[in-house]
Amino acid sequence: TTGIGVRFGVPFNDSDTVFFGLGADKTRIIPGTLLPTVYQDYANEFGYSATAVPLTIGWSRDTRDSALVPSTGRVIRTNGEWSVSGDMRYVRGTAQYQQFVPVTRRVTAAFNSELSIGAATGSGSYPIFKNYYLGGLGSVRGFEQGSLTTAAQRAASLTATGGAKKVVFNAELLSPLPGGGNDRTLRGFTFVDAGGIYAPNEAIQLSEMRASYGVGISWISPVGPLRLALSRPLSKFDADKMQSIQFQIGTTF
């Protein structure tokens, strides 16, 4: 996939920002005898080379006391994308809510929820390369990154290729490590995650969700936030790919 895009953020006050942008991308599939069936189906509908021209618009409100080590406040984000031209016509959007609650002077409770949905807007189907993925740090820990399957993929023993719908819930309890005083740049945490991935024609069902729990360490290092998590599954299916120890350089959730 190759593309180009520009996105602007316009702050209206200390908390609210509106985003809008325009882009264009081209996805090319290289034919071959080992091409997965889902990619061949995509090529049969859109061709081995397909284009999209997406418009994006979004809004965020951030009232956290710190972007790196928040202890209070909330974040609300919404983002929409609409392909108005090209071979792939679709619309998709994401809504996210995060809340940080000080339990004590040292302990913080953090909650995250996210809903993402995509759908076709033309006569064709929703393009597979615009799917959402689930599993791993940043979504449902304890499962391999991007490995969770939809019910249809699992029934046909197919490799995970994402889905047009995604639901994620996370809860954490964070505290400075013993001996660290009130230093919040190095903290330990316990967590519970849950999430599900769904095909365009599948309803969002709690019975299809996976869940996990565990502990970890979070460090705001000079190269960015580092996270190490040790996880165990609470709810899984037989074909799920597990990964009990995971490492990430990235954001809080």
C-alpha positions as a Markdown table, in Angstrom:
| # | Residue | x | y | z |
|---|---|---|---|---|
| 1 | Thr | 0.0 | 0.0 | 0.0 |
| 2 | Thr | 1.3 | 3.5 | -0.9 |
| 3 | Gly | -0.4 | 6.7 | -0.2 |
| 4 | Ile | -0.3 | 10.4 | 0.8 |
| 5 | Gly | -2.3 | 12.5 | 3.2 |
| 6 | Val | -2.5 | 15.6 | 5.2 |
| 7 | Arg | -4.2 | 16.1 | 8.5 |
| 8 | Phe | -4.8 | 19.3 | 10.5 |
| 9 | Gly | -5.6 | 19.8 | 14.2 |
| 10 | Val | -7.4 | 23.0 | 15.2 |
| 11 | Pro | -7.4 | 23.7 | 19.0 |
| 12 | Phe | -10.5 | 25.5 | 20.2 |
| 13 | Asn | -9.5 | 25.8 | 23.8 |
| 14 | Asp | -7.2 | 24.1 | 26.3 |
| 15 | Ser | -9.1 | 20.8 | 26.1 |
| 16 | Asp | -10.9 | 20.5 | 22.7 |
| 17 | Thr | -9.3 | 20.0 | 19.3 |
| 18 | Val | -10.9 | 19.3 | 15.9 |
| 19 | Phe | -9.1 | 17.3 | 13.3 |
| 20 | Phe | -9.7 | 17.1 | 9.5 |
| 21 | Gly | -7.8 | 15.8 | 6.6 |
| 22 | Leu | -7.6 | 14.4 | 3.1 |
| 23 | Gly | -5.7 | 11.5 | 1.7 |
| 24 | Ala | -5.3 | 9.1 | -1.2 |
| 25 | Asp | -3.9 | 5.5 | -1.2 |
| 26 | Lys | -3.4 | 2.6 | -3.6 |
| 27 | Thr | -3.3 | -1.0 | -2.6 |
| 28 | Arg | -1.7 | -3.6 | -4.9 |
| 29 | Ile | -1.9 | -7.4 | -4.6 |
| 30 | Ile | 0.8 | -9.5 | -6.2 |
| 31 | Pro | -0.8 | -12.6 | -7.8 |
| 32 | Gly | 0.6 | -16.0 | -6.8 |
| 33 | Thr | -0.3 | -19.6 | -6.2 |
| 34 | Leu | -0.1 | -19.2 | -2.4 |
| 35 | Leu | -2.4 | -16.1 | -2.3 |
| 36 | Pro | -4.8 | -16.4 | 0.6 |
| 37 | Thr | -8.4 | -16.9 | -0.4 |
| 38 | Val | -9.6 | -13.7 | 1.2 |
| 39 | Tyr | -7.1 | -11.7 | -0.8 |
| 40 | Gln | -8.1 | -13.5 | -4.0 |
| 41 | Asp | -11.7 | -12.7 | -3.3 |
| 42 | Tyr | -10.7 | -9.0 | -2.8 |
| 43 | Ala | -8.8 | -9.0 | -6.1 |
| 44 | Asn | -11.8 | -10.6 | -7.9 |
| 45 | Glu | -14.0 | -7.7 | -6.8 |
| 46 | Phe | -11.7 | -4.7 | -6.7 |
| 47 | Gly | -8.9 | -5.9 | -9.0 |
| 48 | Tyr | -5.2 | -6.4 | -8.1 |
| 49 | Ser | -4.8 | -2.7 | -7.8 |
| 50 | Ala | -7.4 | -0.5 | -6.1 |
| 51 | Thr | -7.5 | 3.1 | -4.9 |
| 52 | Ala | -9.3 | 5.1 | -2.2 |
| 53 | Val | -9.6 | 8.8 | -1.5 |
| 54 | Pro | -10.6 | 9.1 | 2.2 |
| 55 | Leu | -11.8 | 12.3 | 4.0 |
| 56 | Thr | -11.2 | 12.3 | 7.7 |
| 57 | Ile | -12.7 | 14.3 | 10.6 |
| 58 | Gly | -12.4 | 14.0 | 14.3 |
| 59 | Trp | -12.7 | 15.6 | 17.7 |
| 60 | Ser | -10.9 | 15.1 | 21.0 |
| 61 | Arg | -11.2 | 16.4 | 24.5 |
| 62 | Asp | -8.3 | 15.9 | 26.9 |
| 63 | Thr | -8.6 | 17.0 | 30.6 |
| 64 | Arg | -5.8 | 14.8 | 32.0 |
| 65 | Asp | -3.3 | 16.4 | 34.4 |
| 66 | Ser | -0.5 | 14.8 | 32.4 |
| 67 | Ala | -0.2 | 13.2 | 29.0 |
| 68 | Leu | 2.5 | 10.7 | 30.1 |
| 69 | Val | 1.6 | 9.9 | 33.7 |
| 70 | Pro | -2.0 | 10.9 | 34.3 |
| 71 | Ser | -3.6 | 10.5 | 37.7 |
| 72 | Thr | -6.9 | 12.4 | 37.0 |
| 73 | Gly | -9.0 | 13.6 | 34.1 |
| 74 | Arg | -10.4 | 12.0 | 31.0 |
| 75 | Val | -9.9 | 11.7 | 27.2 |
| 76 | Ile | -12.7 | 11.5 | 24.7 |
| 77 | Arg | -11.8 | 10.9 | 21.0 |
| 78 | Thr | -13.9 | 10.4 | 17.9 |
| 79 | Asn | -12.6 | 9.9 | 14.4 |
| 80 | Gly | -14.4 | 9.3 | 11.1 |
| 81 | Glu | -13.1 | 8.3 | 7.7 |
| 82 | Trp | -15.1 | 8.3 | 4.4 |
| 83 | Ser | -13.7 | 7.2 | 1.0 |
| 84 | Val | -15.5 | 9.5 | -1.4 |
| 85 | Ser | -13.7 | 8.4 | -4.6 |
| 86 | Gly | -11.7 | 5.5 | -6.0 |
| 87 | Asp | -12.4 | 1.8 | -6.3 |
| 88 | Met | -13.0 | 1.3 | -2.6 |
| 89 | Arg | -16.0 | 3.1 | -1.1 |
| 90 | Tyr | -16.4 | 2.8 | 2.6 |
| 91 | Val | -16.9 | 4.6 | 5.8 |
| 92 | Arg | -15.5 | 3.8 | 9.2 |
| 93 | Gly | -15.2 | 5.5 | 12.6 |
| 94 | Thr | -13.8 | 5.1 | 16.1 |
| 95 | Ala | -15.0 | 6.4 | 19.5 |
| 96 | Gln | -12.8 | 6.1 | 22.5 |
| 97 | Tyr | -13.2 | 7.1 | 26.2 |
| 98 | Gln | -10.6 | 7.0 | 28.9 |
| 99 | Gln | -11.0 | 7.9 | 32.6 |
| 100 | Phe | -8.3 | 8.3 | 35.2 |
| 101 | Val | -9.3 | 8.3 | 38.9 |
| 102 | Pro | -6.9 | 9.0 | 41.9 |
| 103 | Val | -7.6 | 6.2 | 44.4 |
| 104 | Thr | -4.9 | 7.4 | 46.8 |
| 105 | Arg | -2.1 | 9.9 | 46.6 |
| 106 | Arg | 0.0 | 7.1 | 45.0 |
| 107 | Val | -2.5 | 4.8 | 43.3 |
| 108 | Thr | -4.4 | 5.6 | 40.1 |
| 109 | Ala | -7.3 | 3.6 | 38.5 |
| 110 | Ala | -7.4 | 3.9 | 34.7 |
| 111 | Phe | -10.3 | 2.8 | 32.4 |
| 112 | Asn | -10.4 | 2.6 | 28.6 |
| 113 | Ser | -13.2 | 1.7 | 26.2 |
| 114 | Glu | -13.2 | 1.8 | 22.4 |
| 115 | Leu | -15.7 | 1.0 | 19.6 |
| 116 | Ser | -14.7 | 0.9 | 16.0 |
| 117 | Ile | -17.1 | 0.2 | 13.1 |
| 118 | Gly | -16.6 | 0.1 | 9.3 |
| 119 | Ala | -19.1 | -0.4 | 6.5 |
| 120 | Ala | -19.2 | -0.3 | 2.7 |
| 121 | Thr | -21.0 | 2.7 | 1.1 |
| 122 | Gly | -21.2 | 1.6 | -2.5 |
| 123 | Ser | -22.4 | -1.6 | -4.2 |
| 124 | Gly | -19.2 | -3.5 | -3.3 |
| 125 | Ser | -18.2 | -5.1 | 0.0 |
| 126 | Tyr | -16.2 | -3.6 | 2.8 |
| 127 | Pro | -12.5 | -3.8 | 1.7 |
| 128 | Ile | -10.5 | -6.2 | 3.8 |
| 129 | Phe | -7.4 | -3.9 | 3.9 |
| 130 | Lys | -9.4 | -1.4 | 6.0 |
| 131 | Asn | -10.2 | -4.0 | 8.7 |
| 132 | Tyr | -9.4 | -3.5 | 12.4 |
| 133 | Tyr | -7.2 | -5.9 | 14.3 |
| 134 | Leu | -7.3 | -7.0 | 17.9 |
| 135 | Gly | -4.9 | -8.7 | 20.3 |
| 136 | Gly | -1.7 | -7.8 | 22.1 |
| 137 | Leu | -0.6 | -4.7 | 24.0 |
| 138 | Gly | -2.8 | -1.8 | 23.4 |
| 139 | Ser | -5.9 | -4.0 | 23.1 |
| 140 | Val | -6.3 | -7.4 | 24.7 |
| 141 | Arg | -3.0 | -8.4 | 26.4 |
| 142 | Gly | -2.0 | -12.1 | 26.6 |
| 143 | Phe | -3.0 | -12.8 | 23.0 |
| 144 | Glu | -0.6 | -12.4 | 20.0 |
| 145 | Gln | -0.6 | -9.0 | 18.4 |
| 146 | Gly | -3.5 | -8.8 | 15.8 |
| 147 | Ser | -4.2 | -12.5 | 16.1 |
| 148 | Leu | -7.8 | -12.5 | 17.3 |
| 149 | Thr | -10.3 | -14.0 | 14.7 |
| 150 | Thr | -13.9 | -13.3 | 14.0 |
| 151 | Ala | -16.5 | -16.1 | 14.5 |
| 152 | Ala | -16.5 | -16.8 | 10.7 |
| 153 | Gln | -12.7 | -17.0 | 10.5 |
| 154 | Arg | -12.6 | -19.3 | 13.5 |
| 155 | Ala | -15.3 | -21.6 | 12.1 |
| 156 | Ala | -13.4 | -21.9 | 8.8 |
| 157 | Ser | -10.0 | -22.2 | 10.5 |
| 158 | Leu | -8.7 | -19.1 | 8.7 |
| 159 | Thr | -5.8 | -16.9 | 9.6 |
| 160 | Ala | -6.8 | -13.6 | 11.4 |
| 161 | Thr | -7.3 | -10.9 | 8.8 |
| 162 | Gly | -9.2 | -8.5 | 11.1 |
| 163 | Gly | -12.8 | -7.4 | 11.1 |
| 164 | Ala | -15.0 | -4.4 | 10.3 |
| 165 | Lys | -16.0 | -4.0 | 14.0 |
| 166 | Lys | -13.9 | -3.9 | 17.1 |
| 167 | Val | -14.8 | -3.5 | 20.8 |
| 168 | Val | -12.2 | -3.1 | 23.6 |
| 169 | Phe | -12.4 | -2.6 | 27.4 |
| 170 | Asn | -9.4 | -2.1 | 29.7 |
| 171 | Ala | -9.1 | -1.5 | 33.4 |
| 172 | Glu | -5.8 | -0.8 | 35.3 |
| 173 | Leu | -4.6 | -0.1 | 38.8 |
| 174 | Leu | -1.2 | 1.7 | 38.8 |
| 175 | Ser | 1.1 | 2.5 | 41.6 |
| 176 | Pro | 4.8 | 3.5 | 42.0 |
| 177 | Leu | 7.1 | 0.6 | 42.7 |
| 178 | Pro | 8.2 | 0.0 | 46.4 |
| 179 | Gly | 11.0 | 2.3 | 47.2 |
| 180 | Gly | 10.1 | 4.7 | 44.4 |
| 181 | Gly | 8.3 | 7.2 | 46.6 |
| 182 | Asn | 5.9 | 9.3 | 44.5 |
| 183 | Asp | 7.8 | 8.9 | 41.3 |
| 184 | Arg | 5.2 | 8.0 | 38.7 |
| 185 | Thr | 7.6 | 7.5 | 35.8 |
| 186 | Leu | 8.2 | 3.9 | 37.0 |
| 187 | Arg | 5.1 | 2.1 | 38.1 |
| 188 | Gly | 3.7 | -1.3 | 38.5 |
| 189 | Phe | 0.2 | -2.1 | 37.4 |
| 190 | Thr | -2.5 | -4.8 | 37.4 |
| 191 | Phe | -5.1 | -5.0 | 34.6 |
| 192 | Val | -8.1 | -6.7 | 33.2 |
| 193 | Asp | -8.7 | -6.5 | 29.4 |
| 194 | Ala | -11.6 | -7.7 | 27.2 |
| 195 | Gly | -12.4 | -7.3 | 23.5 |
| 196 | Gly | -14.0 | -8.7 | 20.4 |
| 197 | Ile | -13.5 | -8.5 | 16.6 |
| 198 | Tyr | -16.4 | -9.0 | 14.2 |
| 199 | Ala | -17.0 | -9.3 | 10.4 |
| 200 | Pro | -19.3 | -6.8 | 8.6 |
| 201 | Asn | -22.2 | -9.2 | 8.7 |
| 202 | Glu | -21.7 | -10.3 | 12.3 |
| 203 | Ala | -23.5 | -8.7 | 15.3 |
| 204 | Ile | -21.4 | -7.6 | 18.3 |
| 205 | Gln | -21.8 | -10.4 | 20.9 |
| 206 | Leu | -20.3 | -10.6 | 24.3 |
| 207 | Ser | -20.0 | -14.3 | 23.9 |
| 208 | Glu | -17.4 | -13.8 | 21.2 |
| 209 | Met | -15.2 | -11.6 | 23.3 |
| 210 | Arg | -11.8 | -12.6 | 24.8 |
| 211 | Ala | -10.5 | -11.5 | 28.2 |
| 212 | Ser | -7.3 | -11.6 | 30.1 |
| 213 | Tyr | -5.7 | -10.3 | 33.4 |
| 214 | Gly | -2.2 | -9.8 | 34.6 |
| 215 | Val | 0.5 | -7.5 | 36.0 |
| 216 | Gly | 3.2 | -5.4 | 34.5 |
| 217 | Ile | 5.7 | -2.5 | 34.7 |
| 218 | Ser | 5.4 | 0.9 | 33.0 |
| 219 | Trp | 8.4 | 3.2 | 32.6 |
| 220 | Ile | 8.5 | 6.6 | 31.1 |
| 221 | Ser | 12.0 | 6.2 | 29.6 |
| 222 | Pro | 14.1 | 8.8 | 27.5 |
| 223 | Val | 12.9 | 7.0 | 24.3 |
| 224 | Gly | 9.2 | 7.0 | 25.3 |
| 225 | Pro | 6.8 | 5.0 | 27.4 |
| 226 | Leu | 7.9 | 1.4 | 27.8 |
| 227 | Arg | 5.5 | -1.4 | 29.0 |
| 228 | Leu | 6.1 | -5.0 | 30.0 |
| 229 | Ala | 3.1 | -7.2 | 30.8 |
| 230 | Leu | 2.7 | -10.7 | 32.1 |
| 231 | Ser | -0.8 | -12.0 | 31.2 |
| 232 | Arg | -3.2 | -15.0 | 31.6 |
| 233 | Pro | -6.4 | -15.6 | 29.7 |
| 234 | Leu | -9.8 | -15.3 | 31.3 |
| 235 | Ser | -11.8 | -16.2 | 28.2 |
| 236 | Lys | -10.4 | -17.7 | 25.0 |
| 237 | Phe | -11.1 | -20.1 | 22.2 |
| 238 | Asp | -9.1 | -23.2 | 21.3 |
| 239 | Ala | -7.5 | -21.8 | 18.2 |
| 240 | Asp | -6.3 | -18.5 | 19.8 |
| 241 | Lys | -2.6 | -17.7 | 19.8 |
| 242 | Met | -1.4 | -16.8 | 23.3 |
| 243 | Gln | 1.6 | -14.8 | 24.3 |
| 244 | Ser | 2.0 | -14.5 | 28.1 |
| 245 | Ile | 4.9 | -12.0 | 28.1 |
| 246 | Gln | 4.6 | -8.8 | 25.9 |
| 247 | Phe | 6.7 | -5.7 | 25.5 |
| 248 | Gln | 5.7 | -2.4 | 24.0 |
| 249 | Ile | 7.0 | 1.1 | 23.3 |
| 250 | Gly | 4.0 | 3.4 | 23.1 |
| 251 | Thr | 1.1 | 5.0 | 24.9 |
| 252 | Thr | -0.5 | 4.3 | 28.3 |
| 253 | Phe | -3.1 | 1.8 | 27.0 |
